[in-house]
Amino acid sequence: MSVTLVFPVSTPDGRTYLKQALERGEPVVAASCDVSDPTNGAAPWIRLPLVSEPAFLDAFTEVVRRHDVTRIHASAHIVHAALRNLLQEQDLGPLRIINRSALELEFERWDDIFARAERWAEFIATLVPAQSQPSLAFIAGVVRLAFNLFGESYDDKLAALLACLLDAPEGDIVEIGSLFGRSASVLLAGRALGVAERNIFVFDPWCSDAGAQQDLPVALQKYTRSAGLERVAHAFEATFAALAPAGAMTVYRTPSVSGHAVYRGEIDGEAFRLLKPAKASRPTGRIALLHIDGNHDRSAAAEDVMLWSPHVAPGGWVVIDDYNWRYGDGPKEAGDALLRLWGDKAARAFVAGDCLFIQRA
């Protein structure tokens, strides 16, 4: 039976591979240069010398012989390179490295990020050709950050958000519904595009009962209720506690209706505010960009539009997520109603990434 040597097992990628291999029932042996077992007994572990030490070759070949190793997972770039050279120089039978170099993978990841950034830049220039365009490096950084976070917002929508910020007036950025914060990370990165820096206000209950969508089939309602939103809230707070400059982002763990009361100054939201070490920003009452991605039920989506759209300043944008939603028509009906209400007061409207973008005249 093929045995895999995970070396070094003390790296994050090494630990991940070991965990997955054990779950698959794959025969494994772990090795590292640590003085004690980093697996805590999860798998057979051997201490090996550094690949640069003279004693490494004999120790390594002994491990391969004794454990019948035919596969190596080498997560550290230097180890991968050294073992690749060793296998070219030594006849070690069927022994092979099963993963690619971590450095090669990172270069490939950045190649993909910059290729996507170029497409974002082209799309942004198409949407707002008269505006000064952000640098490719900036866009690539936004892509990298956003897609390190779990979410269901993708390239066209997120690029369009940056385009809207380039073309939006002064005022607040308001997001209704954030989940892990993928779109919020784009709004945070782009808050200074076009005009002076804007403050961001996020309202999300991160609560299964408040987020449950009654228009969905019962099976999907159960999925929503079991989604672990308490853990999502902690992940969001940890992400933006590190990312958000002081005073740039104010986050309230509350549904849209009570969030609207907080925004208008009718109630004090301090009891349910996240990112407490930073002082809460004071809303201007003028919204430069409103991103609605809360409960998608017909009544909830309509209520969000009714409550929040009057605060959008001339030249400001309303973004209604999931306008073309496969599970229901709540967001579409709310967006269409706003287009009818504004009529010729809507300067522009387009759909990107299944989201409706409307600019107020």
Disulfide bonds with the S-S distance in Angstrom:
none
